[in-house]
Amino acid sequence: MKRSIWDFAFVVFFALGLTGCTQKDVTFISEQDAVETAVAEVGGDVIGIRFDEPDSQWDVFVKSGDEAYEVEVDAISGQVVAAEKESLEEVEAELAGDLSHEGVEGDVDE
């Protein structure tokens, strides 16, 4: 009988649940590793970084030329989840804590 990846995933998640494994037991990549991954993805200079706890990812804000990007890096795998072009105003608002996601003028990912 052929099993799918979902069968395997279910068994792993079930086993982790039985052993009491929680997100606190998971090892996250470092802030520096997230920065290096983000810069490799879009180039440029990092203007800010924050840990997005609900999504278990690093949000790295990068300025490349006249463009600004939010690069989301999975904190467990170290892989890029998304690289979104954003306005500098949106990036500054997110870094200041005034904005968690969309909503400022110039937002390109509404």
C-alpha contacts under 8 A as a table, 3 or more apart, distances in Angstrom:
res1	aa1	res2	aa2	distance
3	R	7	D	6.23
3	R	8	F	7.56
4	S	7	D	5.35
4	S	8	F	6.80
5	I	8	F	5.09
5	I	9	A	6.12
6	W	9	A	4.87
6	W	10	F	6.02
7	D	10	F	5.21
7	D	11	V	6.41
8	F	11	V	5.21
8	F	12	V	6.28
9	A	12	V	5.09
9	A	13	F	6.10
10	F	13	F	5.23
10	F	14	F	5.92
11	V	14	F	5.07
11	V	15	A	6.02
12	V	15	A	5.11
12	V	16	L	6.14
13	F	16	L	5.06
13	F	17	G	6.14
14	F	17	G	5.09
14	F	18	L	6.34
15	A	18	L	5.09
15	A	19	T	6.33
16	L	19	T	5.19
16	L	20	G	6.25
16	L	21	C	5.18
16	L	22	T	7.87
17	G	20	G	5.22
17	G	21	C	6.00
17	G	22	T	7.79
18	L	21	C	7.68
21	C	24	K	7.87
21	C	25	D	6.08
22	T	25	D	5.42
22	T	26	V	7.11
23	Q	26	V	5.23
24	K	27	T	7.96
26	V	76	I	7.46
27	T	76	I	6.62
28	F	75	A	5.05
28	F	76	I	4.88
28	F	77	S	8.00
29	I	33	D	6.21
29	I	34	A	6.91
29	I	75	A	5.35
29	I	76	I	6.09
29	I	77	S	7.60
29	I	78	G	6.34
30	S	33	D	5.15
30	S	34	A	6.39
30	S	75	A	7.91
31	E	34	A	5.11
31	E	35	V	6.24
31	E	49	I	7.99
31	E	58	W	7.48
32	Q	35	V	5.02
32	Q	36	E	6.21
33	D	36	E	5.15
33	D	37	T	6.20
33	D	78	G	7.61
34	A	37	T	5.13
34	A	38	A	6.16
34	A	58	W	6.51
34	A	60	V	7.33
34	A	73	V	6.18
34	A	75	A	7.62
34	A	78	G	6.80
35	V	38	A	5.15
35	V	39	V	6.14
35	V	46	V	7.28
35	V	49	I	7.91
35	V	60	V	6.53
36	E	39	V	5.28
36	E	40	A	6.12
37	T	40	A	5.14
37	T	41	E	6.28
37	T	73	V	7.51
37	T	78	G	7.52
37	T	79	Q	7.71
37	T	80	V	7.38
38	A	41	E	5.04
38	A	42	V	6.46
38	A	43	G	7.57
38	A	60	V	6.52
38	A	62	V	7.67
38	A	71	V	5.76
38	A	72	E	7.78
38	A	73	V	7.21
38	A	80	V	7.41
39	V	42	V	5.47
39	V	43	G	4.57
39	V	44	G	6.22
39	V	45	D	7.15
39	V	46	V	7.39
39	V	62	V	7.28
40	A	43	G	5.68
41	E	80	V	7.89
41	E	83	A	7.82
42	V	62	V	7.74
42	V	64	S	7.31
42	V	69	Y	7.74
42	V	83	A	7.79
43	G	62	V	7.75
43	G	64	S	6.13
44	G	62	V	6.19
44	G	63	K	5.46
44	G	64	S	4.10
44	G	65	G	7.07
45	D	62	V	5.43
45	D	63	K	5.34
45	D	64	S	6.40
46	V	49	I	7.66
46	V	60	V	7.08
46	V	61	F	5.78
46	V	62	V	4.33
46	V	63	K	6.32
47	I	61	F	5.62
47	I	62	V	5.55
47	I	63	K	6.59
48	G	60	V	6.11
48	G	61	F	5.09
48	G	62	V	7.18
48	G	95	L	6.79
49	I	58	W	6.95
49	I	59	D	5.64
49	I	60	V	4.42
49	I	61	F	5.91
49	I	95	L	7.73
50	R	58	W	5.89
50	R	59	D	5.38
50	R	60	V	6.66
50	R	95	L	7.78
51	F	56	S	7.43
51	F	57	Q	6.07
51	F	58	W	4.62
51	F	59	D	6.15
52	D	55	D	5.66
52	D	56	S	5.83
52	D	57	Q	5.28
52	D	58	W	5.83
52	D	59	D	6.55
53	E	56	S	4.84
53	E	57	Q	6.68
56	S	74	D	6.43
56	S	75	A	5.56
56	S	76	I	7.32
57	Q	72	E	6.37
57	Q	73	V	5.39
57	Q	74	D	4.40
57	Q	75	A	4.47
57	Q	76	I	7.64
58	W	72	E	5.73
58	W	73	V	5.09
58	W	74	D	6.44
58	W	75	A	6.00
59	D	70	E	6.34
59	D	71	V	5.80
59	D	72	E	4.67
59	D	73	V	6.47
60	V	70	E	5.65
60	V	71	V	5.09
60	V	72	E	6.29
60	V	73	V	7.55
61	F	68	A	7.17
61	F	69	Y	5.68
61	F	70	E	4.62
61	F	71	V	6.29
61	F	91	V	6.88
62	V	68	A	5.68
62	V	69	Y	5.19
62	V	70	E	6.45
62	V	71	V	7.49
63	K	66	D	7.12
63	K	67	E	5.82
63	K	68	A	4.43
63	K	69	Y	6.40
64	S	67	E	5.24
64	S	68	A	6.12
64	S	69	Y	7.82
65	G	68	A	7.99
67	E	85	K	7.08
67	E	86	E	7.53
67	E	87	S	7.36
67	E	88	L	7.66
68	A	85	K	5.83
68	A	86	E	5.45
68	A	87	S	6.03
68	A	88	L	5.82
68	A	91	V	7.41
69	Y	83	A	6.47
69	Y	84	E	5.38
69	Y	85	K	4.41
69	Y	86	E	5.38
69	Y	87	S	7.91
69	Y	91	V	7.86
70	E	82	A	7.93
70	E	83	A	5.74
70	E	84	E	5.28
70	E	85	K	6.54
70	E	86	E	6.81
70	E	91	V	7.49
71	V	80	V	7.02
71	V	81	V	7.61
71	V	82	A	5.80
71	V	83	A	4.29
71	V	84	E	6.37
72	E	80	V	5.87
72	E	81	V	5.31
72	E	82	A	5.19
72	E	83	A	6.27
73	V	78	G	5.93
73	V	79	Q	5.62
73	V	80	V	4.45
73	V	81	V	5.51
73	V	82	A	7.35
74	D	77	S	5.64
74	D	78	G	5.10
74	D	79	Q	5.43
74	D	80	V	6.22
74	D	81	V	6.13
75	A	78	G	5.54
75	A	79	Q	7.95
80	V	83	A	7.31
84	E	109	D	7.40
85	K	108	V	7.04
85	K	109	D	7.88
86	E	90	E	6.37
86	E	91	V	6.74
86	E	106	G	7.57
86	E	107	D	6.11
86	E	108	V	5.99
86	E	109	D	7.50
87	S	90	E	5.20
87	S	91	V	6.43
87	S	106	G	5.70
87	S	107	D	6.23
87	S	108	V	7.45
88	L	91	V	5.06
88	L	92	E	6.07
89	E	92	E	5.14
89	E	93	A	6.11
89	E	104	V	7.45
89	E	105	E	7.79
89	E	106	G	7.58
90	E	93	A	5.06
90	E	94	E	6.14
90	E	99	L	7.70
90	E	102	E	7.92
90	E	104	V	5.92
90	E	105	E	7.60
90	E	106	G	7.31
90	E	107	D	6.57
91	V	94	E	5.13
91	V	95	L	6.15
92	E	95	L	5.15
92	E	96	A	6.07
93	A	96	A	5.10
93	A	97	G	6.25
93	A	98	D	5.07
93	A	99	L	5.39
94	E	97	G	5.15
94	E	98	D	5.85
94	E	99	L	4.66
94	E	100	S	5.68
94	E	101	H	7.11
95	L	98	D	7.57
95	L	99	L	7.93
96	A	99	L	7.60
97	G	100	S	6.72
99	L	102	E	7.21
99	L	103	G	7.35
99	L	104	V	8.00
102	E	107	D	6.42
102	E	109	D	7.25
102	E	110	E	6.10
103	G	107	D	6.58
103	G	110	E	7.66
104	V	107	D	5.76
107	D	110	E	6.32
